[in-house]
Amino acid sequence: MNVFERLHSGEAIDIRDEDYQREAHGEMDRCRQLCFEINSTPPKDREKIMELENELLDGQMNNGSDAEVALIQRQINEQYDNFTAQYGIISSNANKRAFQQDSSYCLLSSLEVLDEEGKLERKADIFSKRTIRRAEPVTSVDTASEALALSIGEKAGVDLPYMAQLTGKPEEEIVNELQGVIFKNPLTDRYETSDAYLSGNVREKLQLCYYASSAVVLRKGLMLVSSGISFENFEAARAEILAQLDAVKNGEISDDELLWAKRSVASDLRSTLDSQGELEGFWLGQAVDGLDSAPAELAALAEEVTKEDVTAIARSGELDLVYFLCGEDAEDEEDDDDDHEA
């Protein structure tokens, strides 16, 4: 059993151990060599496809004529055929490795439709059809609900002046029509949707802690939640954090919360491609866990996660341990107050 298999099984290993030093550093050297080989891959062929794909998207977005779009489609078809004849399909394992540090890989791979076995089924519609059209801005709507939907889509929140412009109604009338749908946040003095306002922000709305964050330790199957609190807020903060976790288990997750959580995870994964050190650390972690998925693959998977997936995972977890760290002053206060428990 090698060092990585021992770590994966949960065994603790002294980093001064000779086997650990030899195998871990050997794996890091292998990762560096892999990164070097990837970086030395000639990029001109894929860059030409990327350039044509962007040109085709821009042409459709800017209402280019059918003849203009068809010309670019012929060019990208020819470039794609030349590339795949020499290097294989873009979604092949070899090309995935070659494109590790290319942030445009996800857009490139969207040119291919694969079957269940990961083989090319056909080229994407963009090669032969108009797939997008320039969005025409909406300048007026009839109801406050329609204005709210547009405000969330265009302004990422409740923008009352914008909604008043769309409907031709005073802001006060819009607020009255949307009672129970939007609420004024006393901390910002601005209106928010019910999902945003009632989501139970432990740090800001309830003012229970200085910070709150969570992290997942995959190889041990743990999720750690930590927060910085004053001792007198311990019970209230604990209760609210557990209530938030229960809400996730019950599927009380708004579409916006899910969307931004997925975008955050995907962005973090793709950002590893921006740093040689981050990339080496990523692949070393994958080796320890016995995995071989690339950052771009995991980011794409994260973007496909559904609310049902999140709820199912949340329900599979159980509370294991709650602990509170306090300084000497807090301990002295605890001794003076029998009602406080840590």
VOBA-1610 file (N, C-alpha, C; in pm, whole numbers, padded with zeros to 5 digits, always signed):
BEGIN
Met+00086-00120+00000Met+00000+00000+00000Met+00089+00125+00000Asn+00069+00212-00101Asn+00153+00331-00106Asn+00101+00439-00011Val+00175+00549-00003Val+00142+00657+00089Val+00003+00713+00061Phe-00031+00730-00066Phe-00160+00790-00100Phe-00276+00699-00062Glu-00258+00568-00079Glu-00361+00473-00038Glu-00377+00473+00114Arg-00264+00486+00185Arg-00271+00491+00332Arg-00342+00617+00379Leu-00313+00732+00315Leu-00381+00856+00350Leu-00530+00848+00319His-00561+00789+00203His-00701+00777+00161His-00780+00690+00258Ser-00715+00593+00320Ser-00782+00505+00415Ser-00798+00569+00552Gly-00741+00690+00571Gly-00756+00762+00696Gly-00638+00753+00790Glu-00532+00686+00746Glu-00414+00672+00831Glu-00339+00804+00843Ala-00293+00836+00962Ala-00212+00956+00984Ala-00066+00922+00958Ile+00003+01006+00880Ile+00143+00979+00844Ile+00228+01100+00879Asp+00339+01078+00943Asp+00434+01184+00976Asp+00498+01233+00845Ile+00492+01365+00821Ile+00546+01418+00696Ile+00699+01403+00688Arg+00762+01366+00799Arg+00906+01341+00796Arg+00937+01197+00757Asp+00834+01115+00743Asp+00851+00975+00704Asp+00917+00967+00566Glu+01015+00878+00553Glu+01091+00869+00427Glu+01002+00831+00309Asp+00909+00736+00331Asp+00819+00696+00222Asp+00732+00814+00179Tyr+00682+00890+00278Tyr+00600+01006+00244Tyr+00681+01107+00163Gln+00802+01138+00210Gln+00886+01234+00141Gln+00912+01191-00004Arg+00946+01063-00022Arg+00978+01014-00155Arg+00855+01013-00248Glu+00745+00958-00201Glu+00628+00943-00289Glu+00555+01075-00311Ala+00539+01155-00206Ala+00468+01283-00220Ala+00546+01378-00310His+00676+01389-00286His+00756+01478-00370His+00767+01424-00512Gly+00768+01291-00527Gly+00768+01234-00662Gly+00641+01269-00736Glu+00527+01266-00665Glu+00399+01301-00728Glu+00397+01449-00765Met+00453+01535-00681Met+00460+01678-00711Met+00547+01703-00833Asp+00659+01630-00842Asp+00745+01644-00961Asp+00670+01600-01087Arg+00590+01493-01074Arg+00513+01445-01190Arg+00410+01550-01233Cys+00346+01613-01133Cys+00247+01718-01164Cys+00314+01836-01233Arg+00433+01874-01185Arg+00504+01986-01248Arg+00537+01953-01393Gln+00580+01829-01419Gln+00614+01788-01554Gln+00490+01788-01643Leu+00378+01742-01586Leu+00253+01743-01662Leu+00213+01885-01698Cys+00224+01976-01599Cys+00190+02117-01627Cys+00282+02175-01734Phe+00411+02138-01729Phe+00506+02187-01829Phe+00466+02138-01968Glu+00429+02009-01978Glu+00391+01954-02108Glu+00264+02020-02161Ile+00169+02046-02070Ile+00045+02112-02112Ile+00074+02252-02163Asn+00157+02324-02087Asn+00188+02463-02125Asn+00265+02471-02256Ser+00338+02363-02291Ser+00418+02367-02413Ser+00341+02320-02535Thr+00213+02281-02517Thr+00131+02239-02631Thr+00102+02357-02722Pro+00129+02350-02852Pro+00102+02463-02943Pro-00046+02500-02940Pro-00081+02624-02905Pro-00221+02661-02888Pro-00288+02717-03015Lys-00213+02735-03125Lys-00267+02811-03237Lys-00392+02747-03299Asp-00398+02612-03302Asp-00513+02548-03365Asp-00641+02570-03285Arg-00635+02549-03155Arg-00756+02569-03075Arg-00791+02717-03064Glu-00689+02804-03065Glu-00717+02947-03059Glu-00794+02993-03183Lys-00765+02934-03299Lys-00837+02971-03421Lys-00983+02929-03410Ile-01008+02808-03356Ile-01147+02765-03337Ile-01218+02860-03240Met-01149+02894-03131Met-01207+02983-03032Met-01239+03119-03092Glu-01148+03170-03175Glu-01168+03299-03240Glu-01292+03295-03330Leu-01307+03186-03407Leu-01422+03175-03498Leu-01552+03156-03420Glu-01546+03081-03309Glu-01667+03061-03229Glu-01714+03194-03170Asn-01620+03273-03118Asn-01657+03404-03065Asn-01710+03496-03174Glu-01648+03488-03292Glu-01693+03570-03404Glu-01835+03530-03446Leu-01863+03399-03442Leu-01995+03350-03479Leu-02099+03394-03376Leu-02066+03386-03249Leu-02157+03431-03144Leu-02183+03580-03153Asp-02076+03657-03177Asp-02092+03802-03190Asp-02179+03836-03311Gly-02158+03763-03422Gly-02237+03789-03541Gly-02385+03766-03518Gln-02418+03660-03442Gln-02559+03633-03413Gln-02615+03735-03314Met-02536+03770-03212Met-02583+03866-03113Met-02608+04003-03172Asn-02526+04040-03271Asn-02537+04173-03332Asn-02621+04172-03460Asn-02708+04070-03471Asn-02802+04061-03584Asn-02731+04063-03719Gly-02621+03987-03729Gly-02556+03975-03859Gly-02648+03909-03960Ser-02627+03936-04086Ser-02713+03878-04189Ser-02692+03727-04197Asp-02789+03659-04261Asp-02777+03513-04276Asp-02651+03477-04355Ala-02619+03558-04455Ala-02501+03531-04537Ala-02373+03545-04455Glu-02367+03646-04367Glu-02249+03667-04283Glu-02232+03551-04184Val-02342+03510-04123Val-02337+03399-04028Val-02298+03269-04098Ala-02354+03245-04216Ala-02324+03123-04292Ala-02176+03116-04330Leu-02116+03231-04363Leu-01975+03234-04399Leu-01888+03191-04282Ile-01917+03244-04163Ile-01839+03208-04044Ile-01863+03061-04009Gln-01985+03013-04029Gln-02014+02872-04001Gln-01932+02780-04091Arg-01916+02817-04217Arg-01833+02736-04307Arg-01688+02735-04260Gln-01640+02851-04215Gln-01501+02861-04169Gln-01478+02778-04043Ile-01571+02785-03948Ile-01550+02711-03823Ile-01567+02561-03846Asn-01655+02522-03939Asn-01667+02380-03975Asn-01535+02327-04029Glu-01474+02404-04119Glu-01348+02363-04179Glu-01237+02356-04075Gln-01230+02458-03988Gln-01126+02460-03885Gln-01145+02345-03786Tyr-01269+02318-03748Tyr-01298+02210-03654Tyr-01259+02075-03717Asp-01297+02054-03843Asp-01265+01927-03910Asp-01114+01907-03919Asn-01040+02013-03947Asn-00894+02003-03956Asn-00834+01969-03820Phe-00888+02032-03715Phe-00836+02008-03580Phe-00862+01864-03537Thr-00986+01818-03552Thr-01020+01683-03505Thr-00950+01575-03587Ala-00922+01604-03714Ala-00851+01506-03796Ala-00710+01483-03743Gln-00652+01590-03685Gln-00514+01579-03635Gln-00507+01541-03487Tyr-00600+01596-03405Tyr-00589+01579-03260Tyr-00704+01500-03197Gly-00806+01464-03273Gly-00922+01399-03215Gly-01023+01501-03165Ile-01138+01454-03115Ile-01243+01548-03073Ile-01195+01632-02954Ile-01253+01749-02940Ile-01214+01842-02835Ile-01237+01781-02697Ser-01341+01697-02684Ser-01377+01640-02554Ser-01299+01516-02518Ser-01201+01477-02599Ser-01122+01357-02567Ser-01038+01381-02442Asn-00998+01274-02376Asn-00917+01286-02254Asn-00785+01357-02282Ala-00725+01328-02397Ala-00597+01391-02431Ala-00614+01543-02443Asn-00719+01586-02511Asn-00740+01730-02527Asn-00783+01796-02397Lys-00856+01723-02310Lys-00889+01778-02179Lys-00762+01811-02103Arg-00666+01720-02108Arg-00539+01746-02038Arg-00463+01861-02102Ala-00467+01868-02235Ala-00395+01974-02305Ala-00456+02110-02277Phe-00588+02114-02250Phe-00658+02241-02229Phe-00674+02276-02082Gln-00602+02206-01991Gln-00623+02225-01849Gln-00622+02371-01808Gln-00527+02447-01862Gln-00511+02586-01818Gln-00579+02685-01912Asp-00663+02635-01999Asp-00733+02721-02095Asp-00874+02746-02044Ser-00901+02870-02001Ser-01032+02902-01944Ser-01144+02893-02047Ser-01110+02886-02175Ser-01212+02880-02280Ser-01252+02737-02314Tyr-01196+02639-02241Tyr-01222+02498-02278Tyr-01370+02463-02272Cys-01441+02511-02170Cys-01584+02477-02159Cys-01662+02527-02280Leu-01629+02646-02327Leu-01697+02699-02445Leu-01659+02617-02568Leu-01532+02579-02578Leu-01488+02497-02691Leu-01559+02361-02691Ser-01567+02298-02575Ser-01627+02165-02568Ser-01777+02168-02598Ser-01840+02286-02585Ser-01982+02296-02617Ser-02008+02283-02766Leu-01901+02280-02848Leu-01917+02261-02992Leu-01953+02117-03026Glu-01944+02027-02926Glu-01967+01885-02952Glu-02082+01832-02868Val-02164+01746-02928Val-02269+01675-02856Val-02224+01529-02846Leu-02210+01480-02722Leu-02158+01346-02700Leu-02269+01249-02664Asp-02246+01121-02693Asp-02342+01018-02653Asp-02311+00972-02512Glu-02385+00871-02463Glu-02369+00826-02325Glu-02231+00768-02298Glu-02163+00725-02402Glu-02030+00666-02385Glu-01918+00768-02402Gly-01955+00896-02418Gly-01855+01000-02433Gly-01799+01012-02573Lys-01865+00947-02671Lys-01821+00957-02809Lys-01900+01064-02882Leu-01840+01118-02988Leu-01905+01226-03062Leu-02032+01173-03129Glu-02145+01235-03096Glu-02271+01200-03160Glu-02296+01289-03281Arg-02269+01420-03264Arg-02283+01514-03374Arg-02221+01647-03333Lys-02204+01733-03431Lys-02161+01869-03401Lys-02279+01948-03341Ala-02246+02049-03263Ala-02350+02131-03202Ala-02425+02212-03308Asp-02543+02260-03272Asp-02628+02333-03367Asp-02563+02460-03419Ile-02469+02516-03341Ile-02409+02643-03381Ile-02337+02633-03515Phe-02297+02510-03554Phe-02230+02491-03683Phe-02323+02514-03801Ser-02454+02499-03781Ser-02547+02504-03895Ser-02669+02591-03873Lys-02692+02638-03750Lys-02813+02716-03722Lys-02779+02841-03643Arg-02873+02934-03643Arg-02866+03047-03552Arg-02912+02997-03415Thr-02828+03008-03317Thr-02864+02956-03184Thr-02901+03067-03086Ile-02864+03189-03115Ile-02899+03301-03026Ile-02936+03421-03110Arg-03015+03507-03052Arg-03049+03634-03115Arg-03034+03745-03012Arg-03006+03860-03060Arg-02986+03974-02971Arg-03114+04003-02894Ala-03102+04014-02762Ala-03219+04042-02679Ala-03267+04185-02700Glu-03396+04199-02721Glu-03455+04333-02734Glu-03497+04381-02596Pro-03448+04496-02552Pro-03481+04544-02417Pro-03630+04572-02400Val-03684+04534-02285Val-03825+04561-02253Val-03832+04700-02191Thr-03919+04782-02243Thr-03928+04921-02196Thr-04051+04947-02111Ser-04151+04856-02114Ser-04271+04878-02034Ser-04340+04745-02005Val-04403+04738-01888Val-04483+04621-01849Val-04609+04671-01781Asp-04703+04580-01760Asp-04833+04621-01705Asp-04842+04610-01554Thr-04772+04511-01496Thr-04790+04485-01352Thr-04660+04500-01275Ala-04676+04516-01143Ala-04560+04526-01055Ala-04483+04394-01050Ser-04554+04282-01061Ser-04487+04151-01059Ser-04396+04134-01180Glu-04444+04178-01297Glu-04361+04171-01417Glu-04239+04262-01403Ala-04262+04380-01344Ala-04150+04473-01324Ala-04047+04415-01228Leu-04093+04343-01124Leu-04002+04281-01028Leu-03917+04175-01097Ala-03980+04091-01180Ala-03906+03987-01250Ala-03798+04048-01339Leu-03830+04156-01409Leu-03731+04223-01494Leu-03621+04287-01410Ser-03658+04345-01297Ser-03560+04411-01211Ser-03459+04310-01158Ile-03507+04192-01119Ile-03417+04088-01070Ile-03324+04041-01182Gly-03380+04027-01303Gly-03299+03981-01416Gly-03200+04084-01466Glu-03241+04210-01470Glu-03157+04315-01528Glu-03072+04387-01423Lys-03124+04401-01302Lys-03056+04480-01199Lys-03008+04397-01081Ala-03036+04264-01085Ala-02994+04172-00979Ala-03051+04209-00842Gly-03172+04264-00840Gly-03235+04299-00714Gly-03359+04383-00735Val-03411+04438-00626Val-03531+04523-00632Val-03488+04667-00655Asp-03508+04716-00777Asp-03473+04853-00814Asp-03603+04929-00838Leu-03652+04996-00734Leu-03784+05061-00743Leu-03791+05171-00849Pro-03689+05258-00864Pro-03697+05358-00971Pro-03710+05294-01109Tyr-03635+05187-01133Tyr-03642+05116-01261Tyr-03781+05055-01280Met-03837+04996-01174Met-03969+04934-01182Met-04078+05040-01204Ala-04060+05157-01144Ala-04156+05266-01164Ala-04152+05314-01309Gln-04033+05319-01366Gln-04018+05358-01506Gln-04086+05258-01600Leu-04074+05129-01568Leu-04135+05025-01651Leu-04288+05029-01647Thr-04343+05052-01528Thr-04488+05044-01511Thr-04558+05178-01523Gly-04483+05287-01505Gly-04546+05419-01503Gly-04621+05444-01373Lys-04592+05365-01270Lys-04660+05379-01141Lys-04564+05438-01037Pro-04619+05508-00936Pro-04533+05558-00828Pro-04472+05442-00750Glu-04356+05465-00690Glu-04289+05360-00615Glu-04375+05309-00499Glu-04447+05401-00433Glu-04532+05360-00320Glu-04639+05261-00365Glu-04695+05282-00482Glu-04799+05192-00533Glu-04739+05053-00563Ile-04618+05052-00618Ile-04551+04924-00648Ile-04525+04847-00519Val-04478+04918-00415Val-04451+04853-00286Val-04579+04793-00229Asn-04689+04866-00239Asn-04817+04815-00188Asn-04862+04691-00264Glu-04843+04691-00395Glu-04884+04576-00476Glu-04799+04452-00449Leu-04679+04474-00400Leu-04587+04363-00377Leu-04571+04330-00229Gln-04668+04366-00147Gln-04662+04333-00005Gln-04654+04181+00013Gly-04563+04138+00099Gly-04543+03996+00119Gly-04447+03933+00020Val-04412+04009-00084Val-04319+03961-00186Val-04183+04030-00170Ile-04186+04159-00135Ile-04063+04232-00107Ile-04070+04291+00033Phe-03954+04308+00096Phe-03946+04360+00232Phe-03833+04462+00240Lys-03849+04562+00327Lys-03741+04659+00348Lys-03645+04606+00453Asn-03517+04598+00417Asn-03413+04554+00509Asn-03372+04673+00596Pro-03394+04666+00728Pro-03361+04781+00814Pro-03213+04814+00819Leu-03127+04718+00783Leu-02983+04744+00785Leu-02938+04827+00667Thr-03004+04810+00552Thr-02964+04882+00430Thr-03066+04986+00388Asp-03187+04980+00448Asp-03297+05069+00412Asp-03337+05052+00265Arg-03314+04931+00212Arg-03352+04900+00074Arg-03442+04778+00073Tyr-03523+04769-00032Tyr-03614+04656-00044Tyr-03542+04535-00102Glu-03583+04414-00053Glu-03529+04289-00102Glu-03644+04193-00127Thr-03620+04092-00211Thr-03720+03988-00230Thr-03734+03907-00102Ser-03846+03838-00087Ser-03868+03759+00034Ser-03762+03652+00051Asp-03719+03590-00060Asp-03616+03487-00052Asp-03489+03542+00010Ala-03448+03661-00036Ala-03324+03721+00013Ala-03339+03768+00157Tyr-03456+03831+00186Tyr-03473+03890+00319Tyr-03494+03785+00427Leu-03570+03681+00395Leu-03606+03582+00496Leu-03511+03462+00500Ser-03398+03473+00431Ser-03305+03359+00425Ser-03231+03337+00556Gly-03247+03429+00652Gly-03187+03405+00784Gly-03039+03428+00787Asn-02993+03545+00743Asn-02850+03574+00743Asn-02802+03591+00887Val-02730+03490+00936Val-02690+03488+01076Val-02604+03608+01113Arg-02510+03641+01025Arg-02412+03745+01059Arg-02473+03883+01056Glu-02545+03917+00948Glu-02587+04056+00929Glu-02723+04086+00992Lys-02826+04004+00960Lys-02960+04039+01005Lys-02978+04015+01155Leu-02927+03903+01204Leu-02944+03872+01345Leu-02828+03922+01430Gln-02719+03963+01366Gln-02604+04021+01435Gln-02555+03930+01548Leu-02546+03801+01520Leu-02505+03705+01621Leu-02356+03676+01620Cys-02287+03707+01511Cys-02145+03671+01505Cys-02069+03767+01415Tyr-01935+03764+01429Tyr-01849+03850+01350Tyr-01829+03793+01210Tyr-01828+03661+01199Tyr-01816+03596+01069Tyr-01883+03459+01078Ala-01920+03404+00964Ala-01974+03268+00957Ala-01930+03208+00824Ser-01876+03087+00828Ser-01829+03024+00705Ser-01839+02873+00718Ser-01825+02803+00606Ser-01828+02657+00608Ser-01725+02604+00510Ala-01684+02480+00532Ala-01587+02415+00444Ala-01614+02265+00445Val-01585+02201+00331Val-01607+02057+00317Val-01473+01986+00311Val-01458+01879+00389Val-01338+01794+00385Val-01382+01664+00320Leu-01363+01654+00188Leu-01417+01542+00112Leu-01364+01408+00158Arg-01233+01399+00178Arg-01175+01268+00205Arg-01218+01212+00341Lys-01269+01299+00428Lys-01319+01251+00558Lys-01470+01257+00568Gly-01535+01307+00462Gly-01681+01314+00462Gly-01736+01410+00566Leu-01669+01525+00583Leu-01709+01621+00686Leu-01745+01756+00626Met-01840+01825+00688Met-01862+01966+00661Met-01843+02040+00793Leu-01754+02138+00792Leu-01724+02216+00911Leu-01787+02354+00899Val-01860+02394+01002Val-01920+02528+01007Val-01855+02603+01123Ser-01801+02720+01096Ser-01735+02795+01203Ser-01786+02938+01204Ser-01783+02999+01321Ser-01825+03139+01333Ser-01755+03202+01453Gly-01739+03333+01445Gly-01679+03408+01555Gly-01788+03480+01632Ile-01806+03446+01758Ile-01918+03500+01835Ile-01873+03545+01974Ser-01953+03632+02032Ser-01937+03663+02174Ser-02000+03550+02254Phe-01947+03525+02373Phe-01992+03409+02450Phe-02142+03411+02475Glu-02197+03532+02500Glu-02339+03539+02533Glu-02429+03502+02414Asn-02371+03500+02291Asn-02450+03466+02173Asn-02436+03319+02133Phe-02367+03239+02215Phe-02338+03101+02176Phe-02464+03021+02145Glu-02558+03017+02237Glu-02677+02934+02220Glu-02762+02984+02103Ala-02778+03117+02092Ala-02862+03172+01983Ala-02798+03146+01847Ala-02664+03164+01838Ala-02596+03141+01710Ala-02600+02994+01673Arg-02579+02907+01770Arg-02585+02762+01745Arg-02723+02723+01693Ala-02827+02774+01759Ala-02963+02740+01719Ala-02994+02789+01578Glu-02947+02909+01545Glu-02977+02964+01412Glu-02900+02891+01302Ile-02774+02856+01328Ile-02696+02781+01229Ile-02759+02645+01203Leu-02801+02577+01308Leu-02868+02447+01291Leu-03001+02462+01219Ala-03070+02575+01246Ala-03197+02600+01176Ala-03174+02620+01026Gln-03062+02687+00993Gln-03029+02706+00852Gln-02999+02573+00784Leu-02926+02486+00853Leu-02896+02354+00798Leu-03024+02271+00782Asp-03115+02281+00877Asp-03243+02211+00865Asp-03323+02263+00747Ala-03314+02395+00724Ala-03387+02454+00610Ala-03336+02395+00478Val-03204+02376+00469Val-03148+02314+00348Val-03197+02171+00333Lys-03202+02098+00445Lys-03252+01960+00440Lys-03397+01955+00393Asn-03473+02059+00426Asn-03614+02064+00388Asn-03637+02123+00249Gly-03527+02152+00178Gly-03539+02205+00043Gly-03573+02352+00036Glu-03554+02425+00148Glu-03584+02568+00150Glu-03464+02645+00094Ile-03445+02631-00036Ile-03332+02692-00107Ile-03389+02769-00224Ser-03363+02899-00230Ser-03416+02977-00341Ser-03333+02951-00468Asp-03394+02981-00581Asp-03323+02964-00708Asp-03197+03049-00713Asp-03206+03171-00658Asp-03089+03260-00658Asp-02978+03204-00571Glu-03013+03152-00453Glu-02912+03094-00364Glu-02840+02979-00432Leu-02917+02892-00498Leu-02857+02778-00566Leu-02769+02823-00681Leu-02818+02920-00759Leu-02742+02969-00875Leu-02609+03026-00832Trp-02609+03114-00732Trp-02485+03181-00693Trp-02390+03087-00621Ala-02446+02989-00549Ala-02359+02889-00486Ala-02287+02806-00591Lys-02359+02765-00696Lys-02297+02686-00803Lys-02193+02769-00876Arg-02224+02895-00903Arg-02128+02982-00972Arg-02002+03001-00889Ser-02019+03013-00757Ser-01903+03032-00670Ser-01812+02910-00672Val-01873+02790-00661Val-01793+02667-00661Val-01722+02651-00795Ala-01795+02672-00905Ala-01736+02657-01038Ala-01624+02758-01060Ser-01644+02881-01013Ser-01542+02985-01029Ser-01415+02950-00950Asp-01433+02898-00827Asp-01317+02859-00746Asp-01238+02748-00814Leu-01309+02651-00872Leu-01241+02542-00941Leu-01164+02592-01061Arg-01227+02676-01140Arg-01159+02725-01261Arg-01044+02818-01228Ser-01050+02884-01113Ser-00942+02976-01075Ser-00812+02902-01044Thr-00819+02770-01018Thr-00696+02694-00995Thr-00608+02694-01119Leu-00670+02715-01236Leu-00593+02716-01361Leu-00508+02841-01375Asp-00531+02940-01289Asp-00458+03066-01298Asp-00325+03063-01224Ser-00298+02956-01150Ser-00177+02950-01068Ser-00113+02813-01078Gln+00016+02811-01107Gln+00089+02684-01114Gln+00084+02611-00980Gly+00101+02687-00871Gly+00099+02626-00739Gly-00037+02568-00705Glu-00144+02644-00736Glu-00279+02595-00710Glu-00306+02469-00789Leu-00258+02465-00913Leu-00282+02349-00998Leu-00208+02227-00945Glu-00085+02246-00900Glu-00010+02135-00842Glu-00079+02083-00717Gly-00125+02175-00632Gly-00195+02134-00510Gly-00324+02059-00542Phe-00394+02104-00644Phe-00518+02037-00685Phe-00492+01893-00725Trp-00391+01873-00814Trp-00365+01738-00864Trp-00306+01649-00756Leu-00232+01706-00662Leu-00182+01626-00551Leu-00299+01578-00465Gly-00396+01665-00442Gly-00515+01626-00366Gly-00594+01519-00439Gln-00605+01531-00572Gln-00674+01430-00650Gln-00603+01295-00638Ala-00469+01298-00639Ala-00394+01174-00627Ala-00418+01109-00491Val-00421+01190-00385Val-00446+01137-00251Val-00584+01072-00243Asp-00683+01133-00310Asp-00821+01082-00305Asp-00847+00974-00408Gly-00748+00943-00493Gly-00768+00841-00595Gly-00860+00887-00707Leu-00860+01017-00737Leu-00948+01073-00840Leu-00864+01128-00955Asp-00928+01150-01070Asp-00852+01204-01184Asp-00933+01308-01262Ser-01037+01366-01201Ser-01118+01467-01270Ser-01046+01601-01271Ala-01048+01668-01386Ala-00982+01798-01401Ala-01070+01909-01343Pro-01012+02027-01312Pro-01091+02138-01258Pro-01209+02176-01348Ala-01185+02180-01480Ala-01293+02218-01572Ala-01407+02116-01569Glu-01374+01988-01555Glu-01477+01884-01547Glu-01561+01901-01421Leu-01494+01924-01308Leu-01565+01939-01181Leu-01650+02066-01181Ala-01597+02173-01243Ala-01674+02298-01252Ala-01802+02276-01333Ala-01790+02202-01443Ala-01908+02173-01526Ala-02010+02089-01448Leu-01960+01993-01368Leu-02050+01912-01286Leu-02119+01997-01179Ala-02045+02090-01120Ala-02104+02177-01018Ala-02219+02258-01074Glu-02205+02301-01198Glu-02310+02383-01260Glu-02435+02303-01293Glu-02426+02168-01289Glu-02541+02083-01317Glu-02614+02039-01190Val-02563+02078-01072Val-02624+02035-00946Val-02765+02093-00932Thr-02858+02011-00886Thr-02997+02054-00867Thr-03028+02074-00720Lys-03142+02138-00693Lys-03186+02157-00555Lys-03207+02021-00488Glu-03257+01924-00564Glu-03278+01791-00509Glu-03146+01725-00467Asp-03040+01749-00547Asp-02909+01696-00512Asp-02860+01752-00379Val-02874+01884-00363Val-02828+01950-00240Val-02907+01899-00120Thr-03038+01889-00135Thr-03124+01842-00025Thr-03088+01700+00015Ala-03065+01613-00084Ala-03032+01473-00055Ala-02901+01463+00023Ile-02800+01539-00019Ile-02672+01538+00052Ile-02688+01592+00193Ala-02764+01701+00207Ala-02784+01761+00340Ala-02852+01662+00434Arg-02949+01587+00383Arg-03021+01491+00468Arg-02934+01373+00509Ser-02827+01348+00435Ser-02741+01235+00467Ser-02644+01267+00581Gly-02634+01395+00618Gly-02541+01436+00723Gly-02605+01435+00860Glu-02523+01413+00961Glu-02568+01415+01100Glu-02474+01503+01182Leu-02532+01573+01280Leu-02451+01657+01368Leu-02361+01567+01453Asp-02232+01596+01449Asp-02136+01510+01520Asp-02079+01579+01643Leu-02044+01707+01630Leu-01975+01773+01740Leu-01997+01924+01733Val-02021+01984+01847Val-02027+02130+01860Val-01930+02170+01971Tyr-01840+02261+01941Tyr-01747+02304+02046Tyr-01729+02456+02041Phe-01687+02512+02153Phe-01672+02656+02167Phe-01535+02684+02227Leu-01456+02767+02162Leu-01325+02805+02213Leu-01335+02945+02274Cys-01287+02960+02394Cys-01294+03092+02457Cys-01162+03122+02527Gly-01136+03250+02547Gly-01014+03293+02613Gly-01026+03284+02765Glu-00920+03320+02833Glu-00920+03310+02979Glu-01024+03401+03042Asp-01045+03521+02982Asp-01143+03614+03038Asp-01281+03553+03034Ala-01313+03489+02918Ala-01446+03428+02905Ala-01463+03313+03003Glu-01353+03238+03028Glu-01361+03126+03122Glu-01388+03178+03262Asp-01324+03293+03298Asp-01347+03351+03429Asp-01492+03392+03445Glu-01549+03452+03336Glu-01689+03492+03340Glu-01778+03370+03355Glu-01741+03260+03288Glu-01819+03136+03295Glu-01824+03084+03437Asp-01709+03091+03509Asp-01704+03043+03647Asp-01795+03125+03736Asp-01814+03256+03703Asp-01896+03343+03784Asp-02044+03329+03751Asp-02078+03259+03642Asp-02217+03252+03598Asp-02252+03105+03569Asp-02322+03041+03659Asp-02353+02900+03646Asp-02450+02872+03532Asp-02516+02976+03480Asp-02612+02957+03372Asp-02547+02939+03238His-02417+02970+03226His-02348+02959+03098His-02281+02821+03087Glu-02297+02756+02975Glu-02231+02630+02948Glu-02159+02639+02817Ala-02037+02582+02807Ala-01960+02584+02682Ala-01954+02443+02629
//
